[in-house]
Amino acid sequence: MRVRLLLPLLAVVALLGLLFLGLGLNSRELPSPLIGKPAPTFELESLEDAERLVTKEDFIGEVVLVNVWATWCSTCRAEKPLLMELARGGIPIHGFNYRDDRETALRYLDVSDNPYRTIAYDPTGDVGMDWGVYATPETYVLDAQGVIRYKRIGALNRQLLLDEVLPLIETLRAEQVRGSS
């Protein structure tokens, strides 16, 4: 009789322990199964021109950042000045406009700067799911062959750029130069 009472109690304690451990994990540090693999293929309309298709091929040929953003994402808006600095500094940035309204996104870009070379419009988020998007913003570094070499969930910041992103970009660019000579 006591065993019947003790088993549910043990199960609840074990479940609470697992939940407690899960709360301690940092979702920004979740490893992506896509790191080291080719970026998923896709075909989406361009945000700016619905007649033009954007594909993975638009992201290949040089080391690039791919940034997933939306106008409804306040963190994306806060991150944008840093993206503008990177773009002005010669870092090519491509974007996915994620689960957003096209007209709202176009108005947003009209009244503010645009750091993106190309923007793929993903209104349903289906392609974002293929890329493993958890939330916006997310940023990926792709090497010149289109392999995902880095993923950041959440906003970039200056220290993260200095410590992780820019050194990786320089390393990948150096590998690209060595590989082409």
N, CA and C of each residue as an Amber inpcrd file, in Angstrom:
protein
   543
   0.8150000  -1.1790000   0.0000000   0.0000000   0.0000000   0.0000000
   0.8730000   1.2630000   0.0000000   1.9060000   1.2760000   0.8340000
   2.8010000   2.4270000   0.8930000   3.5670000   2.5980000  -0.4080000
   3.8630000   1.4770000  -1.0790000   4.5840000   1.5300000  -2.3520000
   3.7300000   2.2510000  -3.3880000   2.4470000   2.0050000  -3.3810000
   1.5490000   2.6740000  -4.3330000   1.5330000   4.1840000  -4.1150000
   1.6710000   4.6130000  -2.9250000   1.7030000   6.0400000  -2.6270000
   3.0830000   6.6270000  -2.9180000   4.0980000   5.8420000  -2.7160000
   5.4640000   6.3120000  -2.8900000   5.8530000   6.4530000  -4.3660000
   5.3850000   5.5760000  -5.2300000   5.7450000   5.6390000  -6.6600000
   5.2940000   6.9380000  -7.3210000   4.0460000   7.3700000  -7.1850000
   3.6660000   8.6560000  -7.7980000   4.4720000   9.8270000  -7.2420000
   4.7580000   9.7890000  -5.9460000   5.5380000  10.8640000  -5.3400000
   6.9480000  10.9100000  -5.9290000   7.5790000   9.7510000  -6.0990000
   8.9100000   9.6890000  -6.7080000   8.8750000  10.1790000  -8.1630000
   7.8350000   9.8120000  -8.8880000   7.7020000  10.2510000 -10.2780000
   7.5700000  11.7640000 -10.3550000   6.7920000  12.3670000  -9.4800000
   6.6230000  13.8180000  -9.4660000   7.9360000  14.5050000  -9.1090000
   8.6450000  13.9970000  -8.1280000   9.9330000  14.5800000  -7.7290000
  10.9310000  14.4960000  -8.8890000  10.9850000  13.3660000  -9.5790000
  11.8900000  13.2120000 -10.7210000  11.5240000  14.1960000 -11.8330000
  10.2420000  14.3450000 -12.1220000   9.7940000  15.2720000 -13.1620000
  10.1470000  16.7100000 -12.7920000   9.9120000  17.0760000 -11.5510000
  10.2640000  18.4280000 -11.1060000  11.7730000  18.6650000 -11.1990000
  12.5640000  17.6470000 -10.9020000  14.0120000  17.7710000 -11.0320000
  14.4340000  18.0260000 -12.4650000  13.8370000  17.3070000 -13.4090000
  14.1430000  17.5240000 -14.8240000  13.7190000  18.9160000 -15.2880000
  12.5610000  19.3550000 -14.8650000  12.1010000  20.6980000 -15.2240000
  13.0420000  21.7600000 -14.6670000  13.4820000  21.5690000 -13.4240000
  14.4040000  22.5180000 -12.8090000  15.7180000  22.5880000 -13.5860000
  16.2370000  21.4320000 -13.9870000  17.4690000  21.4120000 -14.7850000
  17.2730000  22.1140000 -16.1140000  16.1330000  21.8920000 -16.7470000
  15.8380000  22.5250000 -18.0320000  15.7740000  24.0290000 -17.9390000
  15.2600000  24.5400000 -16.8420000  15.1860000  25.9880000 -16.6630000
  16.5650000  26.6190000 -16.5650000  17.5480000  25.8500000 -16.1380000
  18.9040000  26.3640000 -15.9980000  19.6820000  26.4090000 -17.3010000
  19.1570000  25.7950000 -18.3670000  19.8710000  25.7830000 -19.6410000
  19.6800000  27.1070000 -20.3680000  20.6990000  27.5580000 -21.0480000
  20.6290000  28.7830000 -21.8310000  20.2610000  28.4150000 -23.2640000
  19.0780000  28.8550000 -23.7080000  18.6210000  28.4920000 -25.0490000
  19.5070000  29.0900000 -26.1350000  20.2480000  30.1530000 -25.8290000
  21.1400000  30.7580000 -26.8150000  22.3510000  29.8690000 -27.0780000
  22.5970000  28.9270000 -26.1840000  23.7520000  28.0500000 -26.3230000
  23.3680000  26.6600000 -26.8120000  22.1180000  26.5030000 -27.2610000
  21.7100000  25.2040000 -27.7770000  22.5250000  24.8930000 -29.0240000
  23.1500000  23.7530000 -29.0820000  23.9210000  23.4210000 -30.2830000
  22.9700000  23.1550000 -31.4490000  23.3310000  23.6450000 -32.5930000
  22.5200000  23.4100000 -33.7810000  23.0380000  22.1720000 -34.5000000
  22.1380000  21.2740000 -34.8740000  22.5790000  20.1050000 -35.6340000
  23.0350000  20.4730000 -37.0470000  22.8000000  21.7270000 -37.4490000
  23.1720000  22.1510000 -38.8000000  24.6050000  22.6750000 -38.8940000
  25.2510000  22.9330000 -37.7460000  26.6310000  23.4360000 -37.7820000
  27.5100000  22.3960000 -38.4750000  28.2720000  22.8610000 -39.4770000
  29.1520000  21.9680000 -40.2230000  28.4680000  21.2900000 -41.3950000
  27.1910000  21.6010000 -41.6150000  26.4460000  21.0010000 -42.7330000
  26.0330000  22.0880000 -43.7140000  25.8030000  21.7070000 -44.9620000
  25.3340000  22.6990000 -45.9280000  24.0110000  23.3200000 -45.4830000
  23.8850000  24.6080000 -45.7110000  22.6300000  25.2880000 -45.3920000
  21.4980000  24.6260000 -46.1740000  20.3280000  24.5240000 -45.5600000
  19.1960000  23.9150000 -46.2700000  18.8450000  24.6900000 -47.5380000
  18.4540000  23.9590000 -48.5530000  18.0250000  24.6000000 -49.7940000
  16.6460000  25.2150000 -49.5840000  16.3700000  26.2430000 -50.3460000
  15.0670000  26.8990000 -50.2740000  14.8420000  27.6930000 -51.5540000
  13.6200000  28.0790000 -51.7390000  13.2390000  28.9520000 -52.8450000
  12.0900000  29.8180000 -52.3380000  12.3820000  31.1060000 -52.1410000
  11.3920000  32.0450000 -51.6300000  11.3710000  33.2950000 -52.4940000
  10.2520000  33.9950000 -52.4420000  10.1810000  35.2860000 -53.1140000
  11.1110000  36.2660000 -52.4050000  11.6490000  37.1900000 -53.1790000
  12.4010000  38.2910000 -52.5970000  11.4050000  39.2050000 -51.8900000
  11.7930000  39.7360000 -50.7360000  10.9130000  40.6650000 -50.0320000
  10.5970000  41.8700000 -50.9070000  11.6280000  42.4040000 -51.5670000
  11.4620000  43.6360000 -52.3430000  10.7910000  43.4190000 -53.6900000
  10.8850000  42.2200000 -54.2380000  10.3550000  41.9590000 -55.5820000
   9.7850000  40.5420000 -55.6240000   8.4820000  40.4330000 -55.5210000
   7.8290000  39.1260000 -55.4700000   8.0470000  38.3120000 -56.7450000
   8.4710000  38.9530000 -57.8180000   8.7290000  38.2490000 -59.0820000
  10.1010000  37.5730000 -59.0820000  10.9610000  37.9930000 -58.1810000
  12.3220000  37.4410000 -58.1130000  12.3910000  36.3830000 -57.0230000
  13.0020000  35.2530000 -57.3330000  13.1860000  34.1950000 -56.3440000
  14.5720000  34.2870000 -55.7190000  14.6230000  34.0590000 -54.4240000
  15.8860000  33.9860000 -53.6800000  16.0770000  32.5260000 -53.3020000
  17.2880000  32.0310000 -53.5320000  17.6070000  30.6500000 -53.1890000
  18.9070000  30.6210000 -52.3870000  19.2400000  29.4540000 -51.9240000
  20.4990000  29.2620000 -51.2060000  21.6840000  29.7070000 -52.0620000
  21.5670000  29.5570000 -53.3620000  22.6660000  29.9410000 -54.2670000
  23.0140000  31.4230000 -54.1440000  22.0460000  32.2560000 -53.7440000
  22.3180000  33.6840000 -53.5500000  23.2410000  33.9290000 -52.3610000
  23.3550000  32.9470000 -51.4680000  24.1520000  33.0860000 -50.2560000
  25.5390000  32.4560000 -50.3920000  25.8470000  31.8830000 -51.5450000
  27.0780000  31.1110000 -51.7210000  28.0810000  31.8870000 -52.5710000
  29.3730000  31.6550000 -52.3080000  30.4390000  32.2460000 -53.1000000
  31.3850000  33.1020000 -52.2830000  30.9250000  33.5210000 -51.1190000
  31.7600000  34.2860000 -50.2010000  31.2490000  34.0310000 -48.7860000
  32.0480000  34.3820000 -47.8110000  31.6510000  34.2360000 -46.4100000
  30.5890000  35.2940000 -46.1170000  29.4490000  34.8630000 -45.5640000
  28.3320000  35.7790000 -45.3350000  27.6800000  35.5450000 -43.9770000
  26.9660000  36.5740000 -43.5360000  26.0370000  36.4430000 -42.4200000
  24.6440000  36.2780000 -43.0090000  23.8430000  35.4550000 -42.3840000
  22.4270000  35.3400000 -42.7240000  21.6690000  35.6560000 -41.4410000
  20.8220000  36.6870000 -41.5120000  20.1130000  37.1680000 -40.3370000
  18.6090000  36.9700000 -40.5280000  17.9810000  36.3470000 -39.5330000
  16.5390000  36.1240000 -39.5400000  15.9130000  37.2290000 -38.6900000
  14.9880000  37.9990000 -39.2820000  14.4250000  39.1640000 -38.6050000
  12.9540000  39.3480000 -38.9360000  12.3010000  40.1890000 -38.1580000
  10.9020000  40.5530000 -38.4060000  10.6550000  41.9410000 -37.8340000
   9.6760000  42.6260000 -38.4000000   9.3630000  43.9770000 -37.9070000
   8.7150000  43.9370000 -36.5320000   8.0420000  42.8670000 -36.1920000
   7.3830000  42.7450000 -34.8870000   8.3720000  42.3930000 -33.7740000
   9.6310000  42.1750000 -34.1250000  10.6630000  41.7450000 -33.1750000
  11.4470000  42.9670000 -32.6890000  11.2080000  43.3780000 -31.4440000
  11.9010000  44.5610000 -30.9120000  13.4070000  44.3190000 -30.7870000
  13.8110000  43.0920000 -30.5030000  15.2340000  42.7760000 -30.4170000
  15.9000000  42.9210000 -31.7820000  15.1670000  42.5820000 -32.8390000
  15.7040000  42.7530000 -34.2020000  15.9600000  44.2290000 -34.4850000
  15.0370000  45.0830000 -34.0800000  15.2130000  46.5220000 -34.2910000
  16.4220000  47.0380000 -33.5070000  16.6050000  46.5320000 -32.2970000
  17.7430000  46.9610000 -31.4790000  19.0730000  46.4890000 -32.0650000
  19.0640000  45.3450000 -32.7280000  20.2740000  44.7680000 -33.3140000
  20.6750000  45.4510000 -34.6240000  19.7310000  46.0850000 -35.2770000
  19.9460000  46.6060000 -36.6350000  21.1160000  47.5890000 -36.7680000
  21.3380000  48.5290000 -35.8510000  22.5000000  49.4200000 -36.0200000
  23.8260000  48.6600000 -36.0900000  23.9470000  47.5830000 -35.3530000
  25.1610000  46.7700000 -35.4040000  25.2840000  46.0800000 -36.7620000
  24.1740000  45.6040000 -37.2970000  24.1910000  45.0100000 -38.6450000
  24.5890000  46.0510000 -39.6850000  24.1170000  47.2780000 -39.5090000
  24.4940000  48.3520000 -40.4440000  25.9970000  48.5930000 -40.4010000
  26.5790000  48.5840000 -39.1980000  28.0360000  48.7410000 -39.0690000
  28.7740000  47.6240000 -39.8020000  28.3020000  46.4020000 -39.6200000
  28.9390000  45.2650000 -40.2860000  28.8490000  45.4050000 -41.8040000
  27.6800000  45.7760000 -42.2920000  27.4980000  45.9280000 -43.7430000
  28.4060000  47.0340000 -44.2860000  28.4710000  48.1560000 -43.5810000
  29.3650000  49.2500000 -44.0180000  30.8270000  48.8230000 -43.9530000
  31.1390000  47.8800000 -43.0700000  32.5110000  47.3800000 -42.9310000
  32.8530000  46.2720000 -43.9170000  31.9430000  45.9710000 -44.8340000
  32.2470000  44.9960000 -45.8800000  31.8110000  43.5690000 -45.5890000
  31.0170000  43.3480000 -44.5570000  30.4990000  42.0090000 -44.2760000
  29.1880000  41.8530000 -45.0440000  29.1120000  40.9190000 -45.9940000
  27.8580000  40.7190000 -46.7140000  26.8120000  40.0750000 -45.7980000
  25.6180000  40.6650000 -45.7870000  24.5320000  40.1640000 -44.9520000
  23.3190000  39.9000000 -45.8260000  22.7850000  38.6980000 -45.6900000
  21.5310000  38.3280000 -46.3360000  20.5090000  38.1140000 -45.2330000
  19.2420000  38.2340000 -45.5710000  18.2310000  38.1130000 -44.5340000
  17.0680000  37.2230000 -44.9210000  16.4260000  36.7200000 -43.8930000
  15.1130000  36.0950000 -44.0120000  14.1580000  36.9900000 -43.2460000
  13.1580000  37.5410000 -43.9260000  12.0860000  38.2420000 -43.2300000
  11.0850000  37.1640000 -42.8230000  10.9630000  36.9540000 -41.5240000
  10.3540000  35.7660000 -40.9470000   8.9680000  36.0490000 -40.3690000
   7.9660000  35.3290000 -40.8770000   6.5920000  35.4170000 -40.3500000
   6.1440000  36.8650000 -40.1940000   6.2840000  37.6010000 -41.2470000
   6.0260000  39.0380000 -41.2160000   5.0710000  39.3970000 -42.3480000
   4.5950000  40.6190000 -42.3190000   3.7720000  41.1640000 -43.3880000
   4.6720000  41.9180000 -44.3630000   4.5710000  41.5860000 -45.6400000
   5.4630000  42.1810000 -46.6550000   5.4100000  43.7040000 -46.6350000
   4.2160000  44.2770000 -46.6550000   4.0890000  45.7420000 -46.7200000
   4.6770000  46.4100000 -45.4840000   4.4530000  45.8170000 -44.3320000
   5.0120000  46.3630000 -43.0940000   6.5400000  46.3160000 -43.1470000
   7.0840000  45.2050000 -43.6110000   8.5390000  45.0620000 -43.7020000
   9.1230000  46.0600000 -44.6970000   8.4690000  46.2440000 -45.8320000
   8.9690000  47.2020000 -46.8230000   8.9190000  48.6340000 -46.2930000
   7.8470000  48.9810000 -45.5890000   7.7640000  50.3220000 -44.9790000
   8.8810000  50.5130000 -43.9520000   9.1210000  49.4910000 -43.1530000
  10.1790000  49.5480000 -42.1440000  11.5330000  49.8190000 -42.7920000
  11.8240000  49.1350000 -43.8800000  13.1050000  49.3380000 -44.5700000
  13.1530000  50.6910000 -45.2660000  12.0070000  51.2080000 -45.6840000
  11.9700000  52.5250000 -46.3310000  12.3220000  53.6550000 -45.3590000
  11.9180000  53.5040000 -44.0980000  12.1470000  54.5800000 -43.1350000
  13.4250000  54.3820000 -42.3180000  14.1040000  53.2770000 -42.5380000
  15.3560000  53.0340000 -41.8260000  16.3600000  52.4360000 -42.8050000
  17.5560000  52.2410000 -42.3540000  18.5930000  51.6880000 -43.2190000
  18.3570000  50.2060000 -43.4830000  18.9690000  49.7180000 -44.5430000
  18.8370000  48.3130000 -44.9330000  20.2320000  47.6980000 -45.0570000
  20.6040000  46.8190000 -44.1260000  21.9380000  46.2140000 -44.1860000
  22.0220000  44.9960000 -45.1050000  20.8930000  44.5640000 -45.6730000
  20.8330000  43.2860000 -46.3810000  21.0860000  43.4220000 -47.8750000
  21.8890000  42.4970000 -48.4150000  22.0670000  42.4170000 -49.8710000
  20.8320000  41.8230000 -50.5190000  20.3410000  40.7480000 -49.9440000
  19.1020000  40.1220000 -50.4100000  18.2760000  39.7590000 -49.1880000
  16.9590000  39.7700000 -49.3770000  16.0600000  39.3770000 -48.2970000
  15.0490000  38.3920000 -48.8690000  15.0670000  37.1890000 -48.3220000
  14.0820000  36.1720000 -48.6870000  12.8610000  36.3630000 -47.7930000
  11.6790000  36.3560000 -48.3940000  10.4360000  36.5820000 -47.6620000
   9.8320000  35.2410000 -47.2670000   9.7760000  34.9760000 -45.9550000
   9.3050000  33.6990000 -45.4080000   8.0800000  33.9500000 -44.5160000
   6.9260000  34.2700000 -45.1180000   5.7650000  34.6700000 -44.3130000
   5.1930000  33.5580000 -43.4380000   5.3640000  32.3190000 -43.8370000
   4.8200000  31.2020000 -43.0530000   5.8360000  30.6300000 -42.0720000
   7.1070000  30.9540000 -42.2520000   8.1520000  30.4360000 -41.3850000
   8.5900000  29.0230000 -41.7240000   8.1030000  28.4780000 -42.8370000
   8.4550000  27.0980000 -43.1970000   9.9450000  26.9350000 -43.4660000
  10.5410000  27.8660000 -44.2020000  11.9750000  27.7680000 -44.4870000
  12.7700000  28.0040000 -43.2060000  12.3090000  28.9330000 -42.3870000
  12.9580000  29.1530000 -41.1030000  13.0010000  27.8790000 -40.2690000
  11.9350000  27.1160000 -40.3080000  11.9250000  25.8470000 -39.5750000
  12.9780000  24.8990000 -40.1290000  13.1260000  24.8620000 -41.4580000
  14.1630000  24.0140000 -42.0650000  15.5560000  24.4280000 -41.5980000
  15.7340000  25.7110000 -41.3510000  17.0140000  26.2430000 -40.8920000
  17.1760000  26.1120000 -39.3800000  16.1630000  25.6290000 -38.6950000
  16.2500000  25.4440000 -37.2490000  16.0150000  26.7120000 -36.4540000
  15.2390000  27.6450000 -37.0050000  14.9810000  28.9040000 -36.3140000
  14.1070000  28.6450000 -35.0910000  14.5800000  29.1210000 -33.9360000
  13.8160000  29.0480000 -32.6880000  13.0330000  30.3320000 -32.4730000
  13.6750000  31.4570000 -32.7380000  13.0980000  32.7690000 -32.4720000
  13.8760000  33.8020000 -33.2730000  13.3560000  35.0080000 -33.3150000
  14.0750000  36.0900000 -33.9790000  14.6770000  36.9880000 -32.9130000
  15.8080000  37.6090000 -33.2020000  16.6600000  37.3740000 -34.3620000
  17.5390000  36.1370000 -34.1620000  17.9490000  35.6010000 -35.2870000
  18.9640000  34.5570000 -35.3120000  19.9350000  34.9080000 -36.4210000
  21.1960000  34.5890000 -36.1980000  22.2230000  34.9130000 -37.1780000
  23.1060000  33.6960000 -37.4050000  23.3980000  33.4590000 -38.6650000
  24.2490000  32.3490000 -39.0860000  25.4530000  32.9240000 -39.8130000
  26.5720000  32.2220000 -39.7210000  27.7280000  32.5050000 -40.5740000
  27.8520000  31.3220000 -41.5190000  27.8600000  31.6180000 -42.8190000
  28.0460000  30.5960000 -43.8440000  29.4050000  30.7970000 -44.4800000
  30.1110000  29.6930000 -44.7310000  31.3640000  29.8180000 -45.4700000
  31.0430000  29.9740000 -46.9530000  32.0610000  30.1240000 -47.7630000
  31.8560000  30.4050000 -49.1890000  31.1650000  29.2620000 -49.9320000
  31.1960000  28.0640000 -49.3740000  30.5370000  26.9140000 -50.0010000
  29.0980000  26.7510000 -49.4990000  28.6630000  27.6220000 -48.5890000
  27.3030000  27.5490000 -48.0790000  27.1290000  26.6160000 -46.8960000
  28.2220000  26.2930000 -46.2150000  28.1570000  25.4480000 -45.0280000
  27.9480000  26.3490000 -43.8090000  27.0060000  25.9760000 -42.9490000
  26.7540000  26.7390000 -41.7360000  27.8970000  26.4820000 -40.7600000
  28.5800000  27.5540000 -40.3870000  29.7200000  27.4210000 -39.4830000
  29.4480000  28.0030000 -38.0990000  28.3360000  28.7550000 -37.9550000
  28.0340000  29.4020000 -36.6800000  26.5550000  29.7450000 -36.6600000
  25.9590000  29.6700000 -35.4720000  24.5760000  30.0910000 -35.3000000
  24.4410000  30.7930000 -33.9660000  23.7500000  31.9000000 -33.9720000
  23.4640000  32.6630000 -32.7480000  21.9550000  32.8480000 -32.6450000
  21.3890000  32.3930000 -31.5410000  19.9880000  32.6510000 -31.2450000
  19.9590000  33.8980000 -30.3850000  19.2370000  34.9100000 -30.8150000
  19.1750000  36.1740000 -30.0850000  20.0550000  37.2160000 -30.7440000
  20.0110000  38.3860000 -30.1800000  20.7130000  39.5260000 -30.7660000
  22.2250000  39.3790000 -30.6920000  22.8670000  39.8790000 -31.7280000
  24.3220000  40.0290000 -31.6930000  24.6400000  41.2360000 -30.8220000
  25.8170000  41.2260000 -30.2330000  26.2960000  42.4080000 -29.5240000
  27.7740000  42.5950000 -29.8840000  28.2780000  43.7540000 -29.5460000
  29.6420000  44.0970000 -29.9530000  30.6750000  43.1030000 -29.4140000
  30.5460000  42.6920000 -28.1600000  31.5200000  41.7670000 -27.5800000
  31.4720000  40.4060000 -28.2690000  30.2900000  39.9360000 -28.5670000
  30.1270000  38.6650000 -29.2740000  30.7560000  38.7490000 -30.6670000
  30.5610000  39.8840000 -31.3260000  31.1820000  40.0730000 -32.6450000
  32.6990000  40.0210000 -32.5410000  33.2420000  40.7250000 -31.5570000
  34.7050000  40.7810000 -31.4050000  35.2840000  39.4340000 -30.9920000
  34.5850000  38.7170000 -30.1310000  35.1150000  37.4660000 -29.5910000
  34.8910000  36.2560000 -30.4980000  33.7600000  36.2240000 -31.1990000
  33.3900000  35.0130000 -31.9330000  33.1780000  35.2170000 -33.4300000
  32.3190000  36.1510000 -33.7790000  31.8680000  36.2520000 -35.1690000
  32.9600000  36.7730000 -36.1000000  33.5330000  37.9170000 -35.7810000
  34.5410000  38.4950000 -36.6850000  35.7910000  37.6280000 -36.8160000
  36.3050000  37.0380000 -35.7190000  37.4440000  36.1270000 -35.8940000
  37.1000000  34.9240000 -36.7870000  35.8880000  34.3930000 -36.6460000
  35.4840000  33.2760000 -37.4970000  35.4140000  33.7090000 -38.9570000
  34.8420000  34.8770000 -39.2040000  34.7470000  35.3760000 -40.5860000
  36.1480000  35.5370000 -41.1760000  37.0800000  36.0990000 -40.4250000
  38.4540000  36.2710000 -40.9180000  39.1050000  34.9210000 -41.2050000
  38.9030000  33.9470000 -40.3260000  39.4560000  32.6090000 -40.5410000
  38.8780000  31.9820000 -41.8050000  37.5590000  32.0900000 -41.9640000
  36.9040000  31.5110000 -43.1480000  37.3380000  32.2130000 -44.4340000
  37.5120000  33.5170000 -44.3610000  37.9920000  34.2540000 -45.5420000
  39.4120000  33.8270000 -45.9010000  40.2500000  33.6400000 -44.8970000
  41.6290000  33.1910000 -45.1490000  41.6200000  31.7900000 -45.7610000
  40.7540000  30.9080000 -45.2740000  40.6340000  29.5640000 -45.8530000
  40.1740000  29.6390000 -47.3030000  39.2660000  30.5590000 -47.5790000
  38.7580000  30.7250000 -48.9440000  39.8770000  31.1710000 -49.8770000
  40.7040000  32.1020000 -49.4090000  41.8240000  32.5930000 -50.2320000
  42.8210000  31.4650000 -50.4720000  43.1560000  30.7090000 -49.4140000
  44.0980000  29.5890000 -49.5610000  43.5360000  28.5380000 -50.5180000
  42.2540000  28.3050000 -50.4380000  41.6220000  27.2950000 -51.2730000
  41.5480000  27.6840000 -52.7450000  41.5460000  29.0030000 -53.0100000
  41.4400000  29.4520000 -54.4000000  42.8040000  29.6720000 -55.0530000
  43.8710000  29.5910000 -54.2610000  45.2080000  29.8180000 -54.8570000
  45.9300000  28.5420000 -55.1420000
